[in-house]
Structure formats: structure tokens, C-alpha cells
Amino acid sequence: MAAYSKGLEGVVAAQTKLSFIDGEKGVLEYIGIPIGDLATHSTFEETVFFLWNGRLPKKSELSDFESSLRARYEIPKGVEDLLHTLPKTAEPMHAVRTLVSSLGLHDPKPNAIDIPSLRDKALSILAQVPTLLAYFHNYRQGKALVRPDKSMGLAENFLYMLNGKKPTAAMTKAMDVCLVLHADHGFNNSTFTARVLISTESDIYSAITGAIGSLRGPLHGGANEGVMKMLNQIPTVADCEKFIQDKLAKKDKIPGFGHRIYKAYDPRATHLKVLAKQLAQDTGNMPLFEKSTAIEAVMNREKAAKGIYPNVDFYSATTYHCIGLPLDLFTPSFVIARAGGWSAHCIEQLSDNRLFRPDADYTGPHAVAYVGIDKR
Ligand SMILES: CC(C)(COP(=O)(O)OP(=O)(O)OC[C@H]1O[C@@H](n2cnc3c(N)ncnc32)[C@H](O)[C@@H]1OP(=O)(O)O)[C@@H](O)C(=O)NCCC(=O)NCCS
């Protein structure tokens, strides 16, 4: 039996061609292209095509892909009915998990896992996650549902459905860049969850639903909400030092810092920091950005020697806030991006599948006498 590694740290569980991470050097590539180049030049739709096909699309292929996505923005009527039965107080992550699962109930062939079927279902899920989230947000506010606008790309349409008005080009671009940066990231917990689930030859709805459950944890995708809550708790830039020192003295973890793989600056955070600054300037949120950099300065002094730097969640909090997303839609927005990455991993897993079934190191007793219920 291979050596036990708590949390599977350092264990290679499968091969992938999708994303490459060098945690020591702070490198992230999707199929060889540095993440910064994709964030600068690509779009979310193009990035997802790239992840699903292993190559960048030609113009006509991209436009076909975008058209197919737009044609699927609307959700099945039965799912919309279900949405109207959910408690308005439900957390959006719980709501989207339930609603994605319910999409499978309205698919006449939910179990089809041949690669063309998988891609087809993934396309619908990708197109509909933003609609599910926006509809749930409309519904819980007691407002009429803002129907998707097929003339818009995925990021623009999402913001439009949330707020009922067309976002500015700058907001659309910022949302789109966030989606590109969050689309894939090696064998993170939710991606691994999706691959474990699909490796049983279960269905893609189960795989994505399970992955959403994984992503909502505060040690994973939930950290961006933790960052925002922390920023809200700190009154001014001058209070950052004491706030962080007090937390570190109590051995609390600072949300948005540290990473299992990166022991250098997370390259996504590099990009998000620039984006957050620009958006904060444009939207009158510089105090928020300045609090973030003040926290980073304290953490840099205290923890950089241990390889603890801002991760993707740290500056995405300020970015999402400036885009105007409500706090509890930060992590759900991550679901939109990862729906692209998770699906790519399901396709890759089933293209050369082997059931995930690790061993456990049993540490309990042996040959224990059974004691009858009356004698316990
Ligand atoms: C992401 C995370 C779970 C990685 O955890 P991990 O690889 O299991 O690392 P550990 O939790 O074992 O931490 C290793 C050391 O760094 C410290 N550390 C890690 N993250 C820290 C943080 N955010 N703040 C302060 N100290 C931190 C730990 O206290 C530990 O110190 P010790 O060796 O003195 O005990 C962890 O860094 C964390 O909880 N970060 C905050 C949540 C977050 O931002 N998650 C999003 C990740 S993208």
C-alpha cells in the first residue's frame, strides 16, 4: 500500500492535460497558455471551448459555440416551478446545488455519458447556471424574473439578469475576466469531487451537483465571502494591523491567504489585484482596496516566509463587490466559472476512465467481542 498522506497532499490521483500549476514559481497555465494571457486576450466562452476541445477555436467555431450557449440560457419550466418553492432565505449555494441537480430530472436521457452527450449536457448546464442564480436572486427579492437576453454573452447576460439593467462594458469585462481566472485549477477539491463522481459512470448532473457542494466550503470557494466579511469588520485602513495581529495571535486563519499548492503569489491574485484596483477607482471603493493592500502588507511581513500569500479569493472579494454582486453571490459566481472546468474534467475523466477507489489505513481495533444490547 502507498504511504498515507493526510488530505491526499502530494498524491498524484490522475493525469490531466487541462491545467498546470507550479506552486513554487506561481505559475498557472490552461493547456499550456499562461493564465494572464487568457485573462488579457480571451473570453470565458473561448476559454471553455479551449478546455473542452484542447485547442483554441477558429472564429466560426467560437461563434457557433456562443450561439449554442445563448440558445440554452432559458431553464426548463419544471425547474422554474421548483425554484418558486424554495425558501427565500436559502443560501444561493444551497439553491444552485438543488437546482442544478433538478436540471437532470428534465433531461430525457440524464444518464448518457458518451462524450458527445456529455458535452451537450455540459453546454446546457453552463448556459443555465447563471440563469438559475439570477432567477433565484430575483425571486428571493420578490421581483419578477429577468429573462435572459440572447444578444448578450454569458457574463453580460448574468449581470443583466441579476440587476435588470445592461451592465457597462467595464463591468462585463471584469466579470468575464473573473470567470476566465476561476475556470479551472488542477485537482482542487471540487474538481476532484466531480471526477470521483463521474468515474463511477454516474451522470454529469450528479458530478456537478457534488462539486458545488464541495465548492461552498469555507476552505475552498467559500473563502471569498469570508474575505468580504473580514473587510467589512475592519473599520478603516488604520485598523488592519491590529485586526490581523489579533487573529494571528489566536492562530486564526486569515481568509484569502494560503494555498495547498501555491507557496508563491497566486498568479490569479496578481491579475485580480490589478482588476480590483481599477474597479475600486471607478466605483468609489478605494477604501476597500486600501484595506486589502494593508492586510496584505501585514501578512507579507508575518507569513510570506512560510509561503503564505494572497490566493484567488483575496482580491476577487473586492472585485465582486465593485461589480455589484451581493456578498452571498460571490461563491455562486465561482460555480459559473467552474461549471466550465468541472465539465472539462468530466470529459477528460471519461475519455480514459478508471474508477477512483483509494485504500484507507485502518487504525481501529480487531477481533472485538460483540456485546449483546442488554449487556452494554
Ligand atoms: C487554503 C488552506 C486550506 C490550505 O491549507 P493547507 O495546505 O492544509 O495548509 P495548513 O492549513 O496546514 O497551513 C499550513 C501552515 O500555514 C498557516 N496558514 C495557512 N493558511 C493561513 C492563513 N490563511 N492565515 C494564517 N495562517 C495560515 C497554518 O496556520 C499552518 O501554520 P503552522 O504550520 O504554524 O500550523 C489554508 O491556507 C486556509 O485555510 N486558508 C484560508 C482559507 C482560504 O483562503 N481558502 C481558499 C483557498 S483558494
The ligand as an SDF file (V2000), in Angstrom:
LIG
                    3D

 48 50  0  0  0  0  0  0  0  0999 V2000
   -6.1570   27.0560    1.7740 C   0  0  0  0  0  0  0  0  0  0  0  0
   -5.7300   26.3280    3.0390 C   0  0  0  0  0  0  0  0  0  0  0  0
   -6.8910   25.4260    3.4920 C   0  0  0  0  0  0  0  0  0  0  0  0
   -4.5190   25.4710    2.6820 C   0  0  0  0  0  0  0  0  0  0  0  0
   -4.3230   24.6850    3.7660 O   0  0  0  0  0  0  0  0  0  0  0  0
   -3.1960   23.5820    3.9900 P   0  0  0  0  0  0  0  0  0  0  0  0
   -2.3940   23.3200    2.7800 O   0  0  0  0  0  0  0  0  0  0  0  0
   -3.9150   22.4320    4.5830 O   0  0  0  0  0  0  0  0  0  0  0  0
   -2.2450   24.3280    4.9730 O   0  0  0  0  0  0  0  0  0  0  0  0
   -2.3970   24.3600    6.5200 P   0  0  0  0  0  0  0  0  0  0  0  0
   -3.7870   24.7280    6.8930 O   0  0  0  0  0  0  0  0  0  0  0  0
   -1.8970   23.0510    7.0590 O   0  0  0  0  0  0  0  0  0  0  0  0
   -1.4120   25.5250    6.9150 O   0  0  0  0  0  0  0  0  0  0  0  0
   -0.0010   25.4180    6.9890 C   0  0  0  0  0  0  0  0  0  0  0  0
    0.5190   26.4890    7.9320 C   0  0  0  0  0  0  0  0  0  0  0  0
    0.2360   27.7710    7.4010 O   0  0  0  0  0  0  0  0  0  0  0  0
   -0.6360   28.5200    8.2490 C   0  0  0  0  0  0  0  0  0  0  0  0
   -1.6640   29.1460    7.4200 N   0  0  0  0  0  0  0  0  0  0  0  0
   -2.1980   28.6370    6.2970 C   0  0  0  0  0  0  0  0  0  0  0  0
   -3.1280   29.4760    5.8070 N   0  0  0  0  0  0  0  0  0  0  0  0
   -3.1610   30.5230    6.6380 C   0  0  0  0  0  0  0  0  0  0  0  0
   -3.9330   31.6930    6.6670 C   0  0  0  0  0  0  0  0  0  0  0  0
   -4.8590   31.9190    5.7350 N   0  0  0  0  0  0  0  0  0  0  0  0
   -3.7530   32.5600    7.6680 N   0  0  0  0  0  0  0  0  0  0  0  0
   -2.8220   32.3300    8.6110 C   0  0  0  0  0  0  0  0  0  0  0  0
   -2.0610   31.2240    8.6490 N   0  0  0  0  0  0  0  0  0  0  0  0
   -2.2360   30.3360    7.6580 C   0  0  0  0  0  0  0  0  0  0  0  0
   -1.2940   27.4690    9.1350 C   0  0  0  0  0  0  0  0  0  0  0  0
   -1.7300   28.0170   10.3530 O   0  0  0  0  0  0  0  0  0  0  0  0
   -0.1700   26.4830    9.3070 C   0  0  0  0  0  0  0  0  0  0  0  0
    0.7370   27.0150   10.2390 O   0  0  0  0  0  0  0  0  0  0  0  0
    1.5260   26.0580   11.2670 P   0  0  0  0  0  0  0  0  0  0  0  0
    2.4480   25.2590   10.3890 O   0  0  0  0  0  0  0  0  0  0  0  0
    2.2230   27.0220   12.1640 O   0  0  0  0  0  0  0  0  0  0  0  0
    0.4890   25.2180   11.9370 O   0  0  0  0  0  0  0  0  0  0  0  0
   -5.3720   27.3230    4.1370 C   0  0  0  0  0  0  0  0  0  0  0  0
   -4.3070   28.1270    3.7120 O   0  0  0  0  0  0  0  0  0  0  0  0
   -6.5490   28.1790    4.5730 C   0  0  0  0  0  0  0  0  0  0  0  0
   -7.3710   27.7250    5.3840 O   0  0  0  0  0  0  0  0  0  0  0  0
   -6.6510   29.4310    4.0370 N   0  0  0  0  0  0  0  0  0  0  0  0
   -7.7670   30.3020    4.3510 C   0  0  0  0  0  0  0  0  0  0  0  0
   -8.9800   29.8870    3.5470 C   0  0  0  0  0  0  0  0  0  0  0  0
   -8.8450   30.2070    2.0740 C   0  0  0  0  0  0  0  0  0  0  0  0
   -8.4840   31.3140    1.6980 O   0  0  0  0  0  0  0  0  0  0  0  0
   -9.1800   29.2200    1.2150 N   0  0  0  0  0  0  0  0  0  0  0  0
   -9.1920   29.4040   -0.2260 C   0  0  0  0  0  0  0  0  0  0  0  0
   -8.1310   28.6390   -0.9080 C   0  0  0  0  0  0  0  0  0  0  0  0
   -8.0540   29.0440   -2.6310 S   0  0  0  0  0  0  0  0  0  0  0  0
  1  2  1  0
  2  3  1  0
  2  4  1  0
  2 36  1  0
  4  5  1  0
  5  6  1  0
  6  7  2  0
  6  8  1  0
  6  9  1  0
  9 10  1  0
 10 11  2  0
 10 12  1  0
 10 13  1  0
 13 14  1  0
 14 15  1  0
 15 16  1  0
 15 30  1  0
 16 17  1  0
 17 18  1  0
 17 28  1  0
 18 19  1  0
 18 27  1  0
 19 20  2  0
 20 21  1  0
 21 22  1  0
 21 27  2  0
 22 23  1  0
 22 24  2  0
 24 25  1  0
 25 26  2  0
 26 27  1  0
 28 29  1  0
 28 30  1  0
 30 31  1  0
 31 32  1  0
 32 33  2  0
 32 34  1  0
 32 35  1  0
 36 37  1  0
 36 38  1  0
 38 39  2  0
 38 40  1  0
 40 41  1  0
 41 42  1  0
 42 43  1  0
 43 44  2  0
 43 45  1  0
 45 46  1  0
 46 47  1  0
 47 48  1  0
M  END
$$$$
